[in-house]
Amino acid sequence: MQEFFKAFIAFMEVIFCITGITPVDAIADYGGEKYIPQEIVSPMNITEKGKSDFVIVTGDNPDETTTTASEEMQSYIKKISGAKIKIIKESEYIPGQKAIILGKTELEKGIVNIDRKSIKKDGFLIYSEDDKLFISGADSRGTLYGVYTFLEEHLGVRWFTPTLEVVPESKDITIDANINRLVEPSFSVRRNDSIGTTDAYRARTKMNVSFWEEASEYGGALTYVLWDVTLDKLVPDDLIKEHPEYFATTAEGTKTRDHVCLSNPEVLEVAVKNARKAILENETGAKYIHIGQKDNTNYCRCENCEALYAKYGSISAPTILFTNAFADALDDEFPDFMFTFYAYNETDRPPTDLSLKCNKNVAPVLCGLHKACRSHLLTECGAQDGNETFYNLFGDNEPTIAEDFKNWVKVADTTYIYDYTINFINTAQFFSNFETMQSTMKYMHDIGITGYIYNCGDTHIAAFNELRNYLLCKLQWDVNCDVEYHMMDFLKAYYGEAAAPYIKEILDIQTAQTRASAHAFDFDWHYQAGFYPLEKVEELDELWEKALTSEITEEQLYNVETASLSWEYFKANQFLGEYSILNLVRHKRIEELYDNLLAHGIDEVSGFQKIPPKEEVNFIKRPFNWG
């Protein structure tokens, strides 16, 4: 009763928001530390009037990655200034030459002490003195990342999307002659692919997970022998005919292929045998293999599994024990492998008995964020599952997800987050997570999470998804980065200088309005772009019109149009504006929205189905009912 009363009070607060009785101040705090541009106190001129007397120096036997680093440095300096700087080997260097030195060489002796053993993996040092610039990482991939950071933060190059690159033009390139920057990543494992991502773009955004591609030219990447749902490959479904005991027992006592019985020692033998075969046949150099259950909650209810659930206080216990044993069985033969498992759905909660630990070479991939509210702080909200109930819509969510992550860090030395910050059921609609991305990722970092894998940036054309992808890359590298600075940087390039202020204001309003009136979940049928009084709807309509009529390029206009369709989709579902049920030609406006979505490459409004052919659509219905 007390919970219902609290939810009712929250409901009344929302009503006050909708009616405008309680105004919502459109101020959004996107987090991070204020960006400070790199200053030039003592100038070092790398190019002057389109010419340069510098050389780029590598060691005498540079690997593929260092070669890429030198060629990228050369290429972008030429794009900026027109000057093509010669690349030479260390043995070709003439004492006294002005130089950009990449990676480990003897030239650093007496000038800079680079303690590579103490630099975190993928980290690097940028150091300049007199007429020399040193960029060197703990390894060659760190050196490559250092080149990309130098090009971005000191020379102004930007890689906003795989197809939108911004390179400033100036015949004079000047940097400070006294740079001394040690740069290290917040997370050791980082993954976020946009649509069209290449190995080059992945390296330029300093993402080091590709799952499948080795990418040796760009420093290599974390790849898997088997990833995602894997138990059906390790323990094939057809074994149920001869060995039903390998598979999950339902609550009714029947057998199902939905899961395997992880407490059965014979299942471990089968899985190890198939894993060994997959590892030996793999040709990508992958060093990771994954234990992933099917996407359902029909976990095993046999007597042995139930006993483990009770003993350790979580359904995740058999998965941890199984993965540990799996790793033990393969470790001698494959000593440099990492073994990961999903903490997902029924297994997302850690054991309450924290004496159960993961092996050193075993890491849980924590998927609990898909249940988190994204419009409020993770440490204050986020335990509901997205079911459309009165309490879920308007009640106070408990921060059990944040607490679960704290305990997973106690269970395992290495932990990865698996995240998908988008509403799968309404992918075409604005998703209010921009204000909480930084605080969530900083919390993860501060409690000791070691890796962050973002999925679905490359599979959904959702509202502002390219912006989201760009910001997530920045945050995975540096959880303290200035989100608003990077946001405005992106908006100006992607939507145009003239349209960017209007888009930013729209983001602020929708973010604040959602925070004040709704929870936002990854899986939720309710229209969680917030609730708006009519005057706020009119204000947003006017801002979109200003953005759409700004003096911008055709490509930028297309991007603005695409983003605006998220607002149109929301209004159509909510019967707002021209989509009101009082509008006799409402169905015509819905049909126009259908045509515009497809014309802008949006072929789904839900992550679970494509937009049906036009002849199958009833335009009297709201868009989310099209399928």
N, C-alpha and C positions, 0 to 999 in steps of 0.2 A: 504493500500500500504506500509506503514511504517513497519507494522508487517511482511509482506512478504519479505521486504528488509532485515530485521533482521534475518529472517529464512534462507534466501538465504546465508547470510554471515556465519551463523552457518553451513549450508550445505557445504559450501566451506571449512570451518575448518575441517569438518569430512573427506572430500575428501583428504585434506592434511594429515590427520591422516592415512587414508587407504593407501595412496601412500608412506607414510614414510617421506614426506617432513617436516612435523612437528612431531618430535619424542615425544613420551609420556613417561615421567619418571615413572617407575613402583613403585612408593612410595604410600602406602596407610596408612592413619591415622585412626585407628579403634576406637580411643577415650578412654576416661576414665582417671583416675588417676593412676599413676604407682603403681603396686602392691609391697607392702613391707612385706616380710615374718615375721612371729611372732618370735621375738628374745628371746633367753634364756640368761638372765643375772644372775639370782639366781636360780640354778637348783632345781627342785622338781622331785624326781624319783618315778613315779607311779608303774613301774615294774623294776626289776633288775634281769638279768639272768633268765628271764621267770617266775619269782615269784613276788608276791606283798603282802604287809601287809596293803594295803588299803581296805576299804569297801565302797560300794555304798549305800547311805542312802536316803530314801524317808520319807515323812510323814507317820503317822500310818495308814491313810486311803487313800492311793493313788488311784486316778481315773485311768481309762483305759490308758489314754495318758501318765501319769507319769510312770505307769508300763511299757509301751512301751519304754519310754525314758531310764529307768534303765536297761531294758533287752538289748536295742540296745547298750548302753554304755558297758555293760558287754560283749556282743557278739563280738564287734569290738576290744576291748582291748585283748580279747582272740585270735582273728584272727591275730592280729598284733604280740603279744608277747608270746602267749601260756598260759598266766596266766588268770585263771578264778577268778574274784573278786566277793566276796560274796555280795549279795544284802540283806540289812536289813532294818527294820523299825526304825524310830526315837527312839522309846521306847527301842529298843534292843541295841542302841549305847552305848558303854562303853567310858566314858571320856578319852581323850588322844589318841583314835584311829585315825589313818590317814584316811581321808574320802573324797569321792566325794559326795557332797550333792546336790540332785536334787529337785527343787521346794521349796515350803515354809516349813520351819522347825524352831524349836526353836534354833537350833544350830547356826544360823546366828547371834543371839543376842550377842552383845559385839564384834563382828568381822567385820560384814559388814552390812550396812544399805541399804536394797533393797526397794526402794520406788516404789512399784508395780503400784500404781495409776498413776504415771507419765510416766511409760513405755508405749510406743505405743503398740497397739494390735499386737501380734506375735513377739514383740521385747523381748529382754532378756539381762541379765547381766551375764558375765563370770568373776569370781573373784577368785583369789588364794592368799593365805597367809599362810606362814609356811608349814604345812602339810595338808591343807584343800583346796579343790576346790569346789566352789559354782557355780552352773548353775541354774538360775531361770528366768522365764519369767513373763510377766504381768499375764498370765494364764498358764495352763499346756501345751497348744500347743506351747506357746513361750518357755517353758522349753524344749520341744522336739526339737524344731528348734535350741535351744542353744546347745543341745547335738550334733546334726548333724553338726553345724558350728564348734564346738570344734573338732570333729572327723576329719573334713575336713581341717580346717585351722591350727590346732595345731598338729594333728597326721598324716596328709597326706592321709587320705582316700578320694577316689573319686568315684562319681556315674555319669559316663559320659552318659550312656544310661540305659534303664531298664535292659539290659543284660550285660553291660560292667561296672563292678565294679573293682576298683584297690585298693588293701589294701597292704600297705608296711609291710615288715616283720622285726621285731627287738625285741629281748628279753628284750631290755632296752627302756622303754618309759619315756622320760624326758620332762617336761614342765617348764615354768618359774614360780617361786613362787610368783611373783608380777603382775599377770594379773589383769587388771581392765578395762573391755571392755563392754560398753553399745552398743548393736547392735539393730538397728531398720530398718524395711523395707522401701523402697522408696514408694511402692504402697501398700495400705491396702488390695487390691484384686488382686490376681495373678493367672493366669491360662495358662498352656502350657503343653499339653500332647504329649509325643512321642508315636510311635507305641509300644504297649506292656506295656504302663504305668499302674502301680498298685497303690493302696493307699500308700504303703510303698515308692515307688519311688517318688510319688507326694510330700510326706512329706519330703523326703531327699533332694529334690530340693526346698523345702519351697514354693510350689505352694498350694494355699488354696481353689481352686475352682474345683469341680468335676462335677458340674451340677446335677448329679443324685445320687451319692453314699454318704451316710452319713459319713463313715470313722471315726467313733467315737474312734476307737482304736488309730488313728493317729491324734487326736485333732479335729476331725470333719472337715467338708468342707462346702463351700458355695454351697447349692443345691437349685434347682428350682422346684416348683410345675409344672409350665409350662415354657418352654424356646423355643427360636428361633421363628419360624413362629407359632403364637398362635391365631391370630384373627379368623382363620378358625375353631378353637376349641371353642373359646368363642362365636363366632357368626357363627354357622355351615352353610356351603354353601347351604344346601338343604332348608334353610329358604327363599331363593329367590323366591320360588314358591308362598308362601303365603304372603311374605313381601318383595317385590322388593325394597321398600323404605329403607330397611336396608343396601342396597348395593350401591356401587359407581355408579355415573352417568358419562358416558363417554362424551367426547367433542362433540359427535354426539347426545347426549341426551338419549342414551340407557343405560340399566342397565348391570352391569358386576359383576361376583363373584370375580374378581381380587382384589378388595378392598371392605371395608365396608365404610359406610358413618358415620364418627365419630362425626358429628355435630347433628345427630339424637338422641334425648334423649332416645328413645325406645331401640336403639342399646346398650346404656350404661346399661339399665336394664337387657337386655338379657345377656350381658357379665358378669355383676356382679353376676347374678344368677348362671351361669355356672362356674365362678371362685370360688364362695363359695363352690359349690359341689366338685370341684377338690381339693380344700384345705382340706376339711373335709375328703376326701377319701385318701389323701396322707399319707403315712406311713414312710417317710424318715426323718421327722423333718424339711423339707424345710421351709425357711422363705422368699423366693423370688418368685415372679410371674412376668411374662413378657408380654408386649404388643408388638407383632411383626407382621408386615404386610407381605404379600406374596412378593416373589422376583420379582417384576415388578414395572413399573412406571405408571400404569393405575389408578392414584389416583382420588378421587371423584371431579367432576366438578359441583356439584349442587350449587344452588344460595347461600345457607348458608355457605358451605365450601369455596366457592370463596370469600365470604365477609370476612371470617376469614383470608384467605391468604393475602388479601389486607390490612386488619386492622393491622396485626402484621408483615407483610413483609416476610412471609415464609410459605411454604406448611407444615412445621412442626407444625404450631400453633394448628390445631385441635387435633393432637396427644398429645401435651402437655396438652391441656385443658381436653381431654378425660382421660388421665392417672391420672391427678390430681383428677378428679371427681370419677374415678374408685377407687383410693386410699381412698378418703374420704368416699365412700360408704362401704368400707371393714375395715377401720381402727379401728373402735370401737370394732369389733368382733375379729380382728387379729392385735392388736396394735404393735406387734414387727415385722411386715412384711415390706419388701422393695419392691417397685413397679418400675420396669424398663421398658424402651421402646427403640426401635431402632430408631436412627437417621441415616437413610439409604436411598440410592437412592434419591427420591424426597424430603425426610424429613431430609436429612443430614445437611442442613443449618439452623442455629439458627434464631430465629426471629430478625428482625432489631429493633423492639420495645422491648427493654430489660425490660420493665415493666412487661412483661409476664414471670413469674417465675415458676419453678417446686416446688411442695411441698417438705418439708424436707425429706419425705420418698419416694420421686420419683427421679429416676436417669436416665438420658439418656445414652444409650450405643452407643457411637459415632463410626460410621463405615466409616467415610470419608477417612481414610487412603488407602482404596482400590482404590482410584483415584489418589493417590500420586505417584510422581516419586521417586523411591528408590535409584537412583544413585547420587542424589544431595541433598543438605540440604533441609529439609522441610520448613525452614524459607526463602528459596531463590527460591523454585521450588514447583511443585506439584499440580497444579490446573487442568491440562488436564485430559481427561477421558479415554485415551488410544486408541482413534480412530486413525486409520492409515491414517493420512493426512500429507501432506508435512509440514504444520506448527507444527503439534503435534510432528512429528519426530525431527524437527530441530529448532523449535522456542523457545522463552523464556517463560517458564511457570510462572504464577504469584502465589505467596504464599498464596492464599485465604484459603486453607485448614488450615494452621497454624492460620490464623486470625479467622476463624470460631471456632476453638477449644477455643481460648481466650474468645470469646463471649459466648460459651456454659457454660464455667466456671462461667460467670456472671449470667447465667439463672438458674443454678442448683448448690446446695451445694455439691452434690455427682455426679461425672461423671466417666464413665468407657469407656476405649478405647476397641474397638473390631477390631482386626488386623489379617490379613493373608498375611504375607510377602513372597509371592511366585507367580510366573506367572502361573495362572491356565491354560492358553491356551497352554503354553509350559512347563509343569511341569518337564520334563526330562532335561531341560536346565539350565545352570548356571544362578542364579538370583543375581544381583549385589546390595545387600542391606547390606552387612557386614560392610561397612564403615559408613553407616548412621544410623544403629540401635541405637548406643549409643547416638548420638546427638538428634535423634528423641525422644527417651524415656526420656532423660534429659529435653528436652523442655517440654514434657508433664508433667513431675513432677514439673518443676519450675513454670508453669502457674497454677498449682493446680489440675491437673487430679488426681483422687484418686485410680483408678483401671485400670489394664491392662490385657485384656483377649486375648490370641493368639489362633487362631483356625487353624486347618489343619496340625499341626505338626504331628498328628497321622493318617492322611489319605492319605498323598502323599509321595511316595518314590522319592523325588526330589534330585537334585544335592546338596550335602553337607547339607542335611536337618537335619541330626542328630547333626552336628556342630551348625547349626542355632538354633535348639531347646535348646541345652546346653547353648549357649551364651544368648539367650533370657531369660532363667531362671535366669541366673546370673544378667542380667540387670533389670529384674522386681524386684528383691530383692534389688539391689544396682545400681542405674543409673550411679554412678561414678566409677564402677569397671573397672579394666584394661582389656579391651577386648582382646588385643593382647596376654597378659599373659595367659588368659583362653583359647584362641584359640590355642596357641602352646601346652599347657597342654593337650588339647583334641587331637590335631593332632598326638602327639607322642604316645598316648595310642591307638587311634582308627586306625591310619594308620601305626604306627611303627616309632621308633626313626629314622631309616635310611631314611624312605620315607618322614617324616614330613617336612624337609626343602624344598623339592621340591614342596610339596603340598602348603606350605605357599607361595612360590614364584609364583606359579600358581594363587593363590587367589589374590596376590598383583597385578599381571599383568592384570588379567581380571577385577579386580575392578577399576584400574586406567584407563584401556582402555575404559571401559564402561562409566566411568565418563567423559572422554574426548570426546566421540563420540556418546553417545546415552542417552536417557531417559529410565528408566526401570519402567514399570507399572505392577500391579497385573493382569490386563487383557489386553493383547496386542498381536496381531498377528505378529508384526515385530520381527526380531530375535535379541532381545535386550541384548544379551551377548556382545554387542559392535561390532565395525568394526576394522579389523586388517590388517596391511600390511603383505605381504607374509612372510617376514622375522620373524615377530612376531608369525605367525602361526607355522613356523618351530621351533622357540624357544619353544613354548608351547608343540609341539609334542615331542621334545627332553626331556623336563622336565617330561612329563607324562611317557615316556619310562624309564627314570631314576627311577622314583617312582615305576613303575611296576617291575623293575628288582632289587630293593633294597632287602637287606637281612632282611626279615620280616616274621612273621608267616603266615600260610595259611589263617587264619581268617582276618588278616590285609591286605593281598594281595587281598582277596575277596572285602574288603572295598575300596581299591584303585581302583580295576577294576570297581566297581560300580560307583565310582565318575568319573572315566575317561570317562564313557559312555555319560556323559553330554557334554563333549567336542566333542566326536564323533558325537553325535546327532546334535550339532551345525554345525559342518563341513559338515555333510550330507545335511542339509537344505540350506547351503550356497554354495554348490558345491566346497568345498575347499579340497585340498590334494587329497587323493585317491578317493574322491567322486566327483571329477571334471567331468563335462560333456564330457571332452576330453578323459576320461578313458573308454576304451571299455568294461571293466569288472566292471564298476561302480555298476551295478545292483547286482553283486555278493557281493561287499563290503556292500551294503545296506542290503542285505539278512543276511550277517554275523552280522551286527549291530542288526537287528531284533532278531536273535537267542540269541545274547549276552544280550540284554535287558531282555528278558524273563528268561534267565538262571540266572540272578542276581535279580530276583524278581520284575522287573519293568514291570508291565503289562499295563501301560498307559503312553503316552507321552503328553496327555492333560487331565486336571482334569475333562473334560466333557465326556470322552468316553474311553473305554478300547481298547487296541491294538486288532485289529480283527484277526481271525484265519489266519494262513499262506496262505491257499489256496485262501483267499479273497484279499490278498495284491498284488499290482502291484509295484514291486521293482524298476521300472524305476522312480517312483514318489519319492519326498522328504518325509521323515518320518512324517512330520506334516500333510501330505496329505493322510496318510494311511487309516484313518477312513472313 
